[in-house]
Amino acid sequence: MKRLFQYLEAIPKSKRWVLLVVLLSIAAVPLSINLFYVSDELRRLMENQLFFVGIVLVVYVTWLALLYWLQKNDHVRLRHLSLTKAAITKGLLWGLILFLAVNTVLLLKAVFTADSLMLTKKFASLEGISKSLGVFTFNVCLNAFVEEVLCRAYIIPQFYLLLLEKIKTKGMALLLALLATQALFALLHLPRDLFRFDLELATIISTQAQLFMSGIILSLVYLRTRNVLFLALFHAFMNYGLPIVGADADFKLYYMVSAFALTVFWSKLAGAGRAKDELAPELLVDKIG
């Protein structure tokens, strides 16, 4: 825990106006996308998967451009969000290794249990593969990446640093930061439930509780790995899943268990290369002179 607190406290406080703009954008972007579903005509257009992905892609690319501009004018830099070349490479590498490993296990399970080796619908045809990979890359994965950068890598340390000004107990400050930020994460999905799915109040409350708990779990993975790209891939595969063989439920179960196991031993993966590979506290502080 000591090293975790050192890591969080080595991240600079964001400028207040930047933090405010980011928070407003976090609220405004999901609302604007889901307002498309208020109109019946726009809803029919959004039901077209290609149109939907196109709209989402434009919105998220614009959003990322805004966030990039903000960080250029802020104390918080890309390295503070675990977006260094080394961290990106490691997160992508282990995310893909984990995906391939889980699919290999499912394949071997099917062979040794004499189950039929059937490709899932997402990989049964070229059309299915291209559609699935397109949706995963330009919608699910991009969405997960933006959410992890903002709702975990950026907001958690900023809320922790703000609370630490009032609360001297570091553990309590971190706990309250987690609760507050992940309650916000759950609320970000409220426009989707209200305008897109038209859910009843009881279902909305249940969904909000599930999203809050999911946010806490994702936050713990972030605090353990401090690698936003690995976390984004974990988030994306849990949301969408890309099993090559077997049932989707099997893939998500195996993937979740394997990802948690990898997270537990994450620090061992750094090895001797931690100075370049991990965002150690001393690497986050700007060098003077």
BALOBA-1460 file (C-alpha; in Angstrom, 3 decimals):
// residues 289
<rec num="1" residu="m" x="0.000" y="0.000" z="0.000"/>
<rec num="2" residu="k" x="2.878" y="2.374" z="0.748"/>
<rec num="3" residu="r" x="4.111" y="2.179" z="-2.832"/>
<rec num="4" residu="l" x="0.572" y="2.684" z="-4.132"/>
<rec num="5" residu="f" x="0.181" y="5.880" z="-2.102"/>
<rec num="6" residu="q" x="3.590" y="7.052" z="-3.341"/>
<rec num="7" residu="y" x="2.453" y="6.418" z="-6.894"/>
<rec num="8" residu="l" x="-0.808" y="8.347" z="-6.479"/>
<rec num="9" residu="e" x="0.862" y="11.246" z="-4.701"/>
<rec num="10" residu="a" x="3.555" y="11.507" z="-7.385"/>
<rec num="11" residu="i" x="0.856" y="12.332" z="-9.940"/>
<rec num="12" residu="p" x="0.428" y="16.129" z="-10.167"/>
<rec num="13" residu="k" x="-2.879" y="17.776" z="-9.382"/>
<rec num="14" residu="s" x="-4.755" y="18.737" z="-12.475"/>
<rec num="15" residu="k" x="-5.598" y="22.392" z="-13.019"/>
<rec num="16" residu="r" x="-9.069" y="23.072" z="-11.623"/>
<rec num="17" residu="w" x="-10.468" y="24.315" z="-14.946"/>
<rec num="18" residu="v" x="-9.126" y="21.247" z="-16.761"/>
<rec num="19" residu="l" x="-10.639" y="18.920" z="-14.173"/>
<rec num="20" residu="l" x="-13.962" y="20.738" z="-14.512"/>
<rec num="21" residu="v" x="-13.922" y="20.517" z="-18.329"/>
<rec num="22" residu="v" x="-13.110" y="16.805" z="-18.171"/>
<rec num="23" residu="l" x="-15.936" y="16.152" z="-15.705"/>
<rec num="24" residu="l" x="-18.372" y="18.122" z="-17.869"/>
<rec num="25" residu="s" x="-17.277" y="16.233" z="-20.983"/>
<rec num="26" residu="i" x="-17.691" y="12.913" z="-19.171"/>
<rec num="27" residu="a" x="-21.303" y="13.876" z="-18.455"/>
<rec num="28" residu="a" x="-22.044" y="15.526" z="-21.816"/>
<rec num="29" residu="v" x="-20.693" y="12.949" z="-24.285"/>
<rec num="30" residu="p" x="-22.771" y="9.908" z="-23.160"/>
<rec num="31" residu="l" x="-25.824" y="12.173" z="-22.911"/>
<rec num="32" residu="s" x="-25.359" y="13.546" z="-26.439"/>
<rec num="33" residu="i" x="-24.870" y="10.091" z="-27.982"/>
<rec num="34" residu="n" x="-27.929" y="8.614" z="-26.307"/>
<rec num="35" residu="l" x="-30.126" y="11.606" z="-27.177"/>
<rec num="36" residu="f" x="-30.112" y="10.172" z="-30.706"/>
<rec num="37" residu="y" x="-32.540" y="7.562" z="-29.388"/>
<rec num="38" residu="v" x="-35.158" y="10.138" z="-28.380"/>
<rec num="39" residu="s" x="-36.238" y="10.538" z="-32.006"/>
<rec num="40" residu="d" x="-37.814" y="7.498" z="-33.696"/>
<rec num="41" residu="e" x="-36.137" y="8.352" z="-36.995"/>
<rec num="42" residu="l" x="-32.708" y="8.699" z="-35.416"/>
<rec num="43" residu="r" x="-33.286" y="5.531" z="-33.399"/>
<rec num="44" residu="r" x="-33.859" y="3.593" z="-36.644"/>
<rec num="45" residu="l" x="-30.638" y="5.033" z="-38.039"/>
<rec num="46" residu="m" x="-28.708" y="4.092" z="-34.883"/>
<rec num="47" residu="e" x="-29.998" y="0.531" z="-35.154"/>
<rec num="48" residu="n" x="-27.910" y="0.271" z="-38.306"/>
<rec num="49" residu="q" x="-24.660" y="-1.114" z="-36.872"/>
<rec num="50" residu="l" x="-22.434" y="0.589" z="-39.439"/>
<rec num="51" residu="f" x="-24.033" y="4.004" z="-38.854"/>
<rec num="52" residu="f" x="-23.904" y="3.527" z="-35.081"/>
<rec num="53" residu="v" x="-20.196" y="2.613" z="-35.106"/>
<rec num="54" residu="g" x="-19.482" y="5.557" z="-37.418"/>
<rec num="55" residu="i" x="-21.217" y="8.043" z="-35.105"/>
<rec num="56" residu="v" x="-19.519" y="6.612" z="-32.028"/>
<rec num="57" residu="l" x="-16.130" y="6.678" z="-33.775"/>
<rec num="58" residu="v" x="-16.501" y="10.356" z="-34.717"/>
<rec num="59" residu="v" x="-17.625" y="11.291" z="-31.213"/>
<rec num="60" residu="y" x="-14.850" y="9.390" z="-29.431"/>
<rec num="61" residu="v" x="-12.094" y="10.576" z="-31.772"/>
<rec num="62" residu="t" x="-13.244" y="14.171" z="-31.201"/>
<rec num="63" residu="w" x="-13.361" y="13.513" z="-27.469"/>
<rec num="64" residu="l" x="-9.861" y="12.032" z="-27.446"/>
<rec num="65" residu="a" x="-8.576" y="15.039" z="-29.414"/>
<rec num="66" residu="l" x="-10.095" y="17.339" z="-26.774"/>
<rec num="67" residu="l" x="-8.538" y="15.338" z="-23.961"/>
<rec num="68" residu="y" x="-5.151" y="15.346" z="-25.690"/>
<rec num="69" residu="w" x="-5.345" y="19.134" z="-26.020"/>
<rec num="70" residu="l" x="-6.319" y="19.459" z="-22.371"/>
<rec num="71" residu="q" x="-3.400" y="17.398" z="-21.139"/>
<rec num="72" residu="k" x="-1.024" y="19.533" z="-23.203"/>
<rec num="73" residu="n" x="-2.281" y="22.507" z="-21.169"/>
<rec num="74" residu="d" x="-2.304" y="20.718" z="-17.831"/>
<rec num="75" residu="h" x="0.138" y="19.426" z="-15.227"/>
<rec num="76" residu="v" x="-1.082" y="15.878" z="-15.925"/>
<rec num="77" residu="r" x="0.769" y="14.304" z="-18.830"/>
<rec num="78" residu="l" x="0.294" y="11.108" z="-20.806"/>
<rec num="79" residu="r" x="2.820" y="9.263" z="-18.624"/>
<rec num="80" residu="h" x="0.677" y="10.023" z="-15.580"/>
<rec num="81" residu="l" x="-2.162" y="8.147" z="-17.322"/>
<rec num="82" residu="s" x="0.128" y="5.127" z="-17.961"/>
<rec num="83" residu="l" x="0.284" y="6.030" z="-21.639"/>
<rec num="84" residu="t" x="4.018" y="5.668" z="-22.119"/>
<rec num="85" residu="k" x="5.356" y="3.556" z="-24.975"/>
<rec num="86" residu="a" x="6.579" y="0.878" z="-22.564"/>
<rec num="87" residu="a" x="3.269" y="0.712" z="-20.684"/>
<rec num="88" residu="i" x="1.244" y="0.583" z="-23.909"/>
<rec num="89" residu="t" x="3.440" y="-2.203" z="-25.302"/>
<rec num="90" residu="k" x="3.182" y="-4.243" z="-22.116"/>
<rec num="91" residu="g" x="-0.568" y="-3.768" z="-21.773"/>
<rec num="92" residu="l" x="-1.209" y="-4.703" z="-25.403"/>
<rec num="93" residu="l" x="1.142" y="-7.693" z="-25.241"/>
<rec num="94" residu="w" x="-0.353" y="-9.211" z="-22.103"/>
<rec num="95" residu="g" x="-3.887" y="-8.403" z="-23.176"/>
<rec num="96" residu="l" x="-3.414" y="-10.340" z="-26.433"/>
<rec num="97" residu="i" x="-1.544" y="-13.178" z="-24.708"/>
<rec num="98" residu="l" x="-4.416" y="-13.527" z="-22.279"/>
<rec num="99" residu="f" x="-6.981" y="-13.541" z="-25.108"/>
<rec num="100" residu="l" x="-5.097" y="-16.217" z="-27.050"/>
<rec num="101" residu="a" x="-4.465" y="-18.291" z="-23.915"/>
<rec num="102" residu="v" x="-8.142" y="-18.374" z="-22.962"/>
<rec num="103" residu="n" x="-9.187" y="-19.346" z="-26.484"/>
<rec num="104" residu="t" x="-6.526" y="-22.073" z="-26.489"/>
<rec num="105" residu="v" x="-7.866" y="-23.448" z="-23.203"/>
<rec num="106" residu="l" x="-11.415" y="-23.474" z="-24.591"/>
<rec num="107" residu="l" x="-10.158" y="-25.261" z="-27.701"/>
<rec num="108" residu="l" x="-8.346" y="-27.914" z="-25.647"/>
<rec num="109" residu="k" x="-11.387" y="-28.293" z="-23.411"/>
<rec num="110" residu="a" x="-13.545" y="-29.011" z="-26.442"/>
<rec num="111" residu="v" x="-11.019" y="-31.570" z="-27.746"/>
<rec num="112" residu="f" x="-10.561" y="-33.477" z="-24.487"/>
<rec num="113" residu="t" x="-14.244" y="-33.484" z="-23.540"/>
<rec num="114" residu="a" x="-15.250" y="-34.620" z="-27.033"/>
<rec num="115" residu="d" x="-17.395" y="-31.534" z="-27.558"/>
<rec num="116" residu="s" x="-18.065" y="-30.455" z="-31.115"/>
<rec num="117" residu="l" x="-15.474" y="-27.970" z="-32.361"/>
<rec num="118" residu="m" x="-17.851" y="-25.342" z="-33.631"/>
<rec num="119" residu="l" x="-16.816" y="-21.803" z="-34.404"/>
<rec num="120" residu="t" x="-18.897" y="-19.154" z="-32.707"/>
<rec num="121" residu="k" x="-21.143" y="-16.961" z="-34.839"/>
<rec num="122" residu="k" x="-18.605" y="-14.154" z="-34.602"/>
<rec num="123" residu="f" x="-15.987" y="-16.308" z="-36.369"/>
<rec num="124" residu="a" x="-18.162" y="-18.583" z="-38.505"/>
<rec num="125" residu="s" x="-17.835" y="-16.456" z="-41.662"/>
<rec num="126" residu="l" x="-15.702" y="-13.692" z="-43.134"/>
<rec num="127" residu="e" x="-18.638" y="-11.337" z="-42.812"/>
<rec num="128" residu="g" x="-19.089" y="-12.277" z="-39.164"/>
<rec num="129" residu="i" x="-15.373" y="-11.851" z="-38.443"/>
<rec num="130" residu="s" x="-15.123" y="-8.441" z="-40.103"/>
<rec num="131" residu="k" x="-18.298" y="-7.206" z="-38.420"/>
<rec num="132" residu="s" x="-17.277" y="-8.511" z="-34.990"/>
<rec num="133" residu="l" x="-13.748" y="-7.144" z="-35.180"/>
<rec num="134" residu="g" x="-15.069" y="-3.810" z="-36.479"/>
<rec num="135" residu="v" x="-17.578" y="-3.439" z="-33.658"/>
<rec num="136" residu="f" x="-15.010" y="-4.582" z="-31.099"/>
<rec num="137" residu="t" x="-12.237" y="-2.254" z="-32.293"/>
<rec num="138" residu="f" x="-14.144" y="0.917" z="-33.155"/>
<rec num="139" residu="n" x="-16.917" y="0.732" z="-30.582"/>
<rec num="140" residu="v" x="-16.352" y="-1.609" z="-27.647"/>
<rec num="141" residu="c" x="-12.567" y="-1.304" z="-27.317"/>
<rec num="142" residu="l" x="-12.464" y="2.441" z="-28.009"/>
<rec num="143" residu="n" x="-15.267" y="3.023" z="-25.526"/>
<rec num="144" residu="a" x="-13.509" y="0.905" z="-22.897"/>
<rec num="145" residu="f" x="-10.223" y="2.741" z="-23.480"/>
<rec num="146" residu="v" x="-11.813" y="6.180" z="-23.023"/>
<rec num="147" residu="e" x="-13.694" y="5.053" z="-19.911"/>
<rec num="148" residu="e" x="-10.561" y="3.574" z="-18.326"/>
<rec num="149" residu="v" x="-8.425" y="6.639" z="-19.058"/>
<rec num="150" residu="l" x="-11.039" y="8.980" z="-17.590"/>
<rec num="151" residu="c" x="-12.870" y="6.991" z="-14.916"/>
<rec num="152" residu="r" x="-9.860" y="5.166" z="-13.536"/>
<rec num="153" residu="a" x="-6.434" y="6.517" z="-14.591"/>
<rec num="154" residu="y" x="-7.374" y="10.211" z="-14.434"/>
<rec num="155" residu="i" x="-10.218" y="10.720" z="-11.978"/>
<rec num="156" residu="i" x="-9.215" y="8.333" z="-9.178"/>
<rec num="157" residu="p" x="-5.827" y="9.990" z="-8.486"/>
<rec num="158" residu="q" x="-7.337" y="13.484" z="-8.848"/>
<rec num="159" residu="f" x="-10.162" y="12.774" z="-6.395"/>
<rec num="160" residu="y" x="-7.675" y="11.129" z="-4.022"/>
<rec num="161" residu="l" x="-5.397" y="14.182" z="-4.098"/>
<rec num="162" residu="l" x="-8.340" y="16.540" z="-3.508"/>
<rec num="163" residu="l" x="-9.659" y="14.479" z="-0.597"/>
<rec num="164" residu="l" x="-6.186" y="14.198" z="0.881"/>
<rec num="165" residu="e" x="-6.281" y="17.966" z="1.458"/>
<rec num="166" residu="k" x="-9.182" y="17.441" z="3.891"/>
<rec num="167" residu="i" x="-8.674" y="13.861" z="5.063"/>
<rec num="168" residu="k" x="-5.250" y="13.022" z="6.463"/>
<rec num="169" residu="t" x="-5.865" y="9.277" z="6.581"/>
<rec num="170" residu="k" x="-4.639" y="8.082" z="3.210"/>
<rec num="171" residu="g" x="-6.594" y="4.833" z="3.249"/>
<rec num="172" residu="m" x="-9.864" y="6.651" z="3.935"/>
<rec num="173" residu="a" x="-9.118" y="9.261" z="1.252"/>
<rec num="174" residu="l" x="-8.504" y="6.510" z="-1.311"/>
<rec num="175" residu="l" x="-11.632" y="4.599" z="-0.266"/>
<rec num="176" residu="l" x="-13.822" y="7.698" z="-0.596"/>
<rec num="177" residu="a" x="-12.184" y="8.522" z="-3.937"/>
<rec num="178" residu="l" x="-13.012" y="5.029" z="-5.204"/>
<rec num="179" residu="l" x="-16.621" y="5.217" z="-4.016"/>
<rec num="180" residu="a" x="-17.204" y="8.701" z="-5.456"/>
<rec num="181" residu="t" x="-15.556" y="8.097" z="-8.828"/>
<rec num="182" residu="q" x="-17.223" y="4.758" z="-9.428"/>
<rec num="183" residu="a" x="-20.622" y="6.145" z="-8.460"/>
<rec num="184" residu="l" x="-19.958" y="8.729" z="-11.172"/>
<rec num="185" residu="f" x="-18.939" y="5.920" z="-13.551"/>
<rec num="186" residu="a" x="-22.285" y="4.218" z="-12.957"/>
<rec num="187" residu="l" x="-24.219" y="7.461" z="-13.469"/>
<rec num="188" residu="l" x="-22.508" y="7.981" z="-16.838"/>
<rec num="189" residu="h" x="-24.530" y="5.026" z="-18.121"/>
<rec num="190" residu="l" x="-27.841" y="6.452" z="-16.951"/>
<rec num="191" residu="p" x="-28.627" y="8.229" z="-20.285"/>
<rec num="192" residu="r" x="-28.172" y="4.886" z="-22.059"/>
<rec num="193" residu="d" x="-30.684" y="3.184" z="-19.770"/>
<rec num="194" residu="l" x="-33.169" y="6.079" z="-19.944"/>
<rec num="195" residu="f" x="-33.092" y="6.946" z="-23.664"/>
<rec num="196" residu="r" x="-31.783" y="3.848" z="-25.417"/>
<rec num="197" residu="f" x="-33.262" y="0.929" z="-23.514"/>
<rec num="198" residu="d" x="-36.216" y="2.628" z="-21.776"/>
<rec num="199" residu="l" x="-35.712" y="0.575" z="-18.622"/>
<rec num="200" residu="e" x="-38.022" y="0.581" z="-15.646"/>
<rec num="201" residu="l" x="-36.932" y="2.168" z="-12.353"/>
<rec num="202" residu="a" x="-36.230" y="-1.147" z="-10.589"/>
<rec num="203" residu="t" x="-34.086" y="-2.332" z="-13.510"/>
<rec num="204" residu="i" x="-32.232" y="0.989" z="-13.629"/>
<rec num="205" residu="i" x="-31.414" y="0.760" z="-9.908"/>
<rec num="206" residu="s" x="-30.184" y="-2.812" z="-10.337"/>
<rec num="207" residu="t" x="-28.088" y="-1.835" z="-13.366"/>
<rec num="208" residu="q" x="-26.588" y="1.114" z="-11.508"/>
<rec num="209" residu="a" x="-25.592" y="-1.172" z="-8.629"/>
<rec num="210" residu="q" x="-23.973" y="-3.639" z="-11.044"/>
<rec num="211" residu="l" x="-22.100" y="-0.854" z="-12.828"/>
<rec num="212" residu="f" x="-20.873" y="0.527" z="-9.514"/>
<rec num="213" residu="m" x="-19.521" y="-2.872" z="-8.464"/>
<rec num="214" residu="s" x="-17.954" y="-3.372" z="-11.907"/>
<rec num="215" residu="g" x="-16.300" y="0.019" z="-11.534"/>
<rec num="216" residu="i" x="-14.858" y="-0.959" z="-8.160"/>
<rec num="217" residu="i" x="-13.450" y="-4.190" z="-9.621"/>
<rec num="218" residu="l" x="-11.936" y="-2.341" z="-12.582"/>
<rec num="219" residu="s" x="-10.489" y="0.230" z="-10.186"/>
<rec num="220" residu="l" x="-8.776" y="-2.492" z="-8.168"/>
<rec num="221" residu="v" x="-7.284" y="-3.929" z="-11.357"/>
<rec num="222" residu="y" x="-6.062" y="-0.429" z="-12.282"/>
<rec num="223" residu="l" x="-4.529" y="0.204" z="-8.854"/>
<rec num="224" residu="r" x="-2.775" y="-3.151" z="-9.029"/>
<rec num="225" residu="t" x="-1.456" y="-2.971" z="-12.606"/>
<rec num="226" residu="r" x="-1.448" y="0.801" z="-13.218"/>
<rec num="227" residu="n" x="-1.667" y="-0.117" z="-16.900"/>
<rec num="228" residu="v" x="-4.614" y="1.524" z="-18.623"/>
<rec num="229" residu="l" x="-4.292" y="-0.370" z="-21.908"/>
<rec num="230" residu="f" x="-4.377" y="-3.794" z="-20.255"/>
<rec num="231" residu="l" x="-7.333" y="-2.588" z="-18.207"/>
<rec num="232" residu="a" x="-9.119" y="-1.337" z="-21.343"/>
<rec num="233" residu="l" x="-8.666" y="-4.714" z="-23.058"/>
<rec num="234" residu="f" x="-9.887" y="-6.520" z="-19.943"/>
<rec num="235" residu="h" x="-12.934" y="-4.227" z="-19.879"/>
<rec num="236" residu="a" x="-13.595" y="-4.664" z="-23.607"/>
<rec num="237" residu="f" x="-13.336" y="-8.463" z="-23.627"/>
<rec num="238" residu="m" x="-15.601" y="-8.710" z="-20.582"/>
<rec num="239" residu="n" x="-18.200" y="-6.478" z="-22.277"/>
<rec num="240" residu="y" x="-18.133" y="-8.056" z="-25.713"/>
<rec num="241" residu="g" x="-16.138" y="-11.266" z="-25.659"/>
<rec num="242" residu="l" x="-14.507" y="-12.747" z="-28.730"/>
<rec num="243" residu="p" x="-14.575" y="-16.518" z="-28.250"/>
<rec num="244" residu="i" x="-13.404" y="-18.427" z="-31.319"/>
<rec num="245" residu="v" x="-14.882" y="-21.739" z="-30.157"/>
<rec num="246" residu="g" x="-17.292" y="-22.621" z="-27.369"/>
<rec num="247" residu="a" x="-19.912" y="-20.543" z="-25.593"/>
<rec num="248" residu="d" x="-19.565" y="-16.843" z="-24.895"/>
<rec num="249" residu="a" x="-20.299" y="-17.433" z="-21.204"/>
<rec num="250" residu="d" x="-17.354" y="-19.860" z="-20.976"/>
<rec num="251" residu="f" x="-15.017" y="-17.314" z="-22.555"/>
<rec num="252" residu="k" x="-15.989" y="-14.527" z="-20.157"/>
<rec num="253" residu="l" x="-15.701" y="-16.786" z="-17.110"/>
<rec num="254" residu="y" x="-12.311" y="-18.182" z="-18.114"/>
<rec num="255" residu="y" x="-11.094" y="-14.748" z="-19.181"/>
<rec num="256" residu="m" x="-12.130" y="-13.081" z="-15.917"/>
<rec num="257" residu="v" x="-10.442" y="-15.742" z="-13.760"/>
<rec num="258" residu="s" x="-7.272" y="-15.662" z="-15.893"/>
<rec num="259" residu="a" x="-7.146" y="-11.849" z="-15.895"/>
<rec num="260" residu="f" x="-7.469" y="-11.702" z="-12.100"/>
<rec num="261" residu="a" x="-4.691" y="-14.281" z="-11.755"/>
<rec num="262" residu="l" x="-2.490" y="-12.230" z="-14.071"/>
<rec num="263" residu="t" x="-3.286" y="-9.100" z="-12.076"/>
<rec num="264" residu="v" x="-2.225" y="-10.743" z="-8.817"/>
<rec num="265" residu="f" x="1.199" y="-11.578" z="-10.274"/>
<rec num="266" residu="w" x="1.484" y="-8.372" z="-12.320"/>
<rec num="267" residu="s" x="4.417" y="-6.977" z="-10.335"/>
<rec num="268" residu="k" x="6.385" y="-10.171" z="-11.065"/>
<rec num="269" residu="l" x="5.959" y="-9.558" z="-14.787"/>
<rec num="270" residu="a" x="7.910" y="-6.317" z="-14.547"/>
<rec num="271" residu="g" x="11.065" y="-8.101" z="-13.435"/>
<rec num="272" residu="a" x="14.315" y="-6.283" z="-13.908"/>
<rec num="273" residu="g" x="12.782" y="-3.975" z="-16.498"/>
<rec num="274" residu="r" x="10.556" y="-2.120" z="-14.064"/>
<rec num="275" residu="a" x="12.483" y="1.145" z="-14.418"/>
<rec num="276" residu="k" x="11.259" y="1.465" z="-17.985"/>
<rec num="277" residu="d" x="8.201" y="-0.688" z="-17.954"/>
<rec num="278" residu="e" x="6.289" y="0.378" z="-14.880"/>
<rec num="279" residu="l" x="5.124" y="3.817" z="-13.845"/>
<rec num="280" residu="a" x="7.096" y="3.925" z="-10.646"/>
<rec num="281" residu="p" x="6.589" y="7.083" z="-8.542"/>
<rec num="282" residu="e" x="10.025" y="8.445" z="-9.404"/>
<rec num="283" residu="l" x="9.167" y="8.288" z="-13.122"/>
<rec num="284" residu="l" x="6.042" y="10.387" z="-12.713"/>
<rec num="285" residu="v" x="7.723" y="13.425" z="-11.212"/>
<rec num="286" residu="d" x="8.962" y="16.078" z="-13.609"/>
<rec num="287" residu="k" x="12.716" y="16.415" z="-13.503"/>
<rec num="288" residu="i" x="13.982" y="19.895" z="-12.589"/>
<rec num="289" residu="g" x="17.181" y="21.302" z="-14.016"/>
